[in-house]
Amino acid sequence: MKKETLQKRVQIANAIMYYIYTHIETNIDMDELSEDLKVSKFHMHRIFKEIFSKNIYESIKSIRLQKASNLLLTNKYSTISDVANICGYSSQTSFLRVFKERFGMTPKEWKSGGYKKFSQDIIEQSKKARKSTAKFDHIEPTIVKMPLIEAYYIRHSGYNAQISRTWQKLQTWIFSNNITEYKQIALFHDNPTVTPLAECQYVACVVVEKGTKVKSDRLPKFNISDGIYAKFDLVGEQGDMLKFIQWVYHEWLPKSEYETTTKPPYVIYKKNNYLSEDSKFEISFYLSIKF
């Protein structure tokens, strides 16, 4: 396969995945998606399966359940029926069935505390997270209104050490384009403390100054959603991040008067642990909220 052909297929697959995540609360229309991408439905399904090793419908089902499992924890004023509707389920009966198939418990059991062992089992997958002794109770977020952010990106499947290679590729692209003013952002499409780490979608992003000329069009672009966010400033090292996200979703949010939305959280790096020699980070973590 030619390099240009592979790049085009990766871009199409990424566009499909982005569409799914940003329309997960709707009845996703494959005909509309096919028209938007100017690709036949047959080729759309084939390319997606080739790049992500699972079909589109499997991905939609998985992403809806991941979003639902998260909202059941964080949105204490939403009923199970509300969460099912937010995540695109027209039937509560079907939602109850597929949720139990995926998590081994009902949404009610999950919401009542069943998520704790499930989440801890995921944390145990990461040796660095197991060793982390960081505490976060002293952190108080600020509430900010963030603009729409346009970013170049590379999507990485899995929350693992291989993310560093993705950032190295982005750095190569930055250097090749002689870009000197930019921000590094990571988008967490999935909550890695309730989604098996191998299934998480981590998106490494670069935001360049407006007006910057980019010679290479190899990387796709997408928009990070504007809105109201809780901003947490944090300094730490690899392994602390999973424990921090667990604290935000399992402790801070339930105790606050806020709920979260289906918009993914993101990190703006001041120091990127995946590119630093000491594996330490300095970040601002942005969590979409509503009151």
Secondary structure, DSSP 4 states (H G I P E B T S, - for coil): --HHHHHHHHHHHHHHHHHHHHTTTS---HHHHHHHHT--HHHHHHHHHHHHSS-HHHHHHHHHHHHHHHHHHH-TTS-HHHHHHHTT-S-HHHHHHHHHHHHSS-HHHIIIIIHHHHHHHHHTT-HHHHH-----TT---EEEEEPPEEEEEEEEESSSTTHHHHHHHHHHHHHHTT--SEEEEEEESS-TTTS-GGG-EEEEEEEE-TT---S---S-EEEE--EEEEEEEEEEETTHHHHHHHHIIIIIHHHSS-EE-SSPPEEEEEE-TTTSTT-EEEEEEEEEEE-
